[in-house]
């Protein structure tokens, strides 16, 4: 770790510590909101999908002709960060190349349709919440196409990540061993892996929910501060934007759609931790998700 990075970490950590001391009530409220969001919505929604999709993949139950589209399907149904998990599993298993993995990651790692349709629709009372869901998916596909075109135009070569990864290879052998001798042991190990991942996701949600609350408490309430605070965690972001008085309902819907397409920094850090295990670029992912958010905003402004 460089000296500059160490100093940056020290500044960030001490800043957070000062926030905790100066505004304990706000921090507790934000953390509690994040915890309840995780417990009431994220945990019951994502756990079954995490478990079932990983079992299907490890047992090779997905038809080969649909195998490379599997991450897109799981991400489309379950939401963040299921698409990233499936992409990394396939990448480390040798099913995908680096370029294919990066492409599918950009297109598949999106908010779930349940959140996009039910939550945004009920909270904002939008006439057509399905438009938000449609434009989020379309914008992620367009961003993926832009990435693919940039790769074709670039001379940079990426190493394909195969099952040479020792830890992944050992894990695969271990899973096969459990399956061969006892399916229950295999099932419990997969379930434990999913629970550990969900706990990490829950911690990220609480941290960024706390920061979002602090931003709204620190700065004057205006569109810029709400967008900045909302960028930390999308559920709080959608809620904040729903309470702001807009001259145009279209602008409000477009901003919500853009935020959902981007995913927020909480979703990014959840995804980045997963990407570290398979070698995909978190910076590239963040850049193209930002592009996806801009495309989504534009689509919502022009589509009636």
Helices and strands as residue ranges (DSSP letters): H 3-22, H 24-37, I 38-42, H 43-58, G 64-69, H 70-78, H 82-92, H 98-108, H 113-113, I 114-119, H 120-124, H 129-153, H 166-181, H 183-218, H 223-230, H 234-243, H 249-262, H 264-275, H 282-302
